[in-house]
């Protein structure tokens, strides 16, 4: 199976619904994308609306991966920094692949497409992303060329008594 990527797609109701479904399914499968299961589409919708508003405003770029059936299978959002001394790197966030596509190499494909998208942005020297400890995500990102550059112990409270590290990863582009 193949995945195809589109950077800056037209965000219409069908795409919005596809991303909402993806984000809800990833969250309910235990994915570390800002929620703790169980969640409903109504739980996720406000966060998606905020991110899509940032896309519409031009400060964020959206990368969408589509499976062979044309369904939304993966996403990453790239946000430019607004601080004048940090304009040379972007944040990648809400990086996710649908659970039905896990183990097919889509994650690595998504990270390669994310890197290509960042390289297409003028003046960008690096990508930073944050990940939640306890899932081994830092090992996946390291295999994609990222380096761990920071860790805040117990910064993410998943549940009472279940705190996870907030890990910052960096991919230099030069």
N, C-alpha and C positions, 0 to 999 in steps of 0.2 A: 504494500500500500504506500502511496505517496502523499506528501503534504505539500501544498503550495502556499506561498506567503504573499500578502499584499500589504504594502506600507501605505498608510494614509488612505484607507478605503473610504468611500462615501458611507457615512453613518446614517442608515435609514432604520426604520422600525424592525426590519427582519434581522439586520446585523445586531442591533441593540438586544433583541430577544435572544439571538444566538449566543452573544457574550454573557448575558444574564444566566442563561441555562448552563453554559460552560462553568461560570464562576460558582453557581449554586452546586452543580454536580461535583466539581473539584473540592469545594469546601466540605460537602457531605461525605466525600471519600477520605477526608482527613488531611487534605492538602493545606499547606500553610500559606494561605492567601488572604489573611486578614479576618477570618472568621473561625469559629469552633463549631463543629456539627452538634446537633442538627440545625440547619438553616433552611429558610424558604426563600423563594424568589423575592418576596416582600422584604425580607431582611437585607438582601444583597442590593436591591434596586437603588436605594439612596447612595450607596458608595459608587455604583456604576454611573449614576447620573452625575455625580461630582466629577468623576474621571472623564466622562464624555463631554462635560462642559469645558474642562480644561483642553480637550482636543479641539473643540469648536472655537475656543479662544486663541488657539495657535501656540500655546506654551507646551503642549504635550503632543507627541506623535503616537499613533496606534499602529501596531503590527498585528495582523491577523493571519493565522494559519487555517487553511481549509482542507478537509480530508477529501478523498476521492468522490464522496457523495455530495460535496459542496457545503457540508456542515462546518460550523466553526469548531475547530479542534484545538486551537492554541491561541494565546495572545501574549503580548508584552506591550507595556506602555513605556515610552521614553520621554522623560521630562528634563528640559533644560533648567539649569540653575539660573536664578535671577540675581544672585549676589555678584556684583561687578568683579570680584576677585576669584570667582568660581565658574566663570562662563565656559571654561574649557573642558568640562565633563558633564555627563548626563546621568540621571538615575534611571535604572530599569526597574519597573515594579509591576505587580500583578502579572507575573510571569507564570503561565500555567498551560498544561496540556491535559486534555480530557482523559479521565481514568480509563476509558475504553481503548485508548491509544498508548497507554503506558507500555514500555518494553519494546516499542517499534523504532526507537531512535528519533522520535519526534522532538523530544526534549533537546537533544544535541542539535537537531535541525533548527529548532526555535532559537537556541542560543547563537548559532552561526548567522541566522537571519537578523537577529538583534544586533550582533556585531556589525554586519553589513549596513544595517540601517544607521547605526551611530557613525560609521565611517562616511556615510553619505552626507552627514550634517557638517557644515562648514565650522572649522575651529574646534572640533571635539577631539580631545586627546585620550579620553578614558570613559569607561562605563563603571558606575558603582551600583551595587544592589544590596539590599538587606535580606537576610533569611533567618528563619526561626530555628534555633537549635533543637536538637532532639529528633530530627528527621534524617540527618546525614546529608542534608542539602549542600552543605559546604563542600563535601567530597565530590558531589556531582558538578558543582560550579568550578571546583579546582580542576577537574578533568576537562572542563571546557576552557581552561586557560586563566581563570580568575584566581586571585590571591586573597587570602584572608588578611584584612588590614585593620580590623577592629572587632572587639567582642565586649558586649556589656552583659555581665552575668545576671541572670534572673530578671531581665528587663521586660519580658513578655509574660504576662499572667494569663495562661490558657484556662486555668480553673484554680479555685482555692487550693493551695498546696502544690500546684503544678506550674512552676515558673521556668521559663526557657531563656536561653541566651539570645540576644539580638546580635547577629553576626553581619559585619559589613565586608563585602567582597569587592575587588577592583580588577578590571581588565584594562591594562594600558593598551592603547591603539597605535603606538609608535614603535 
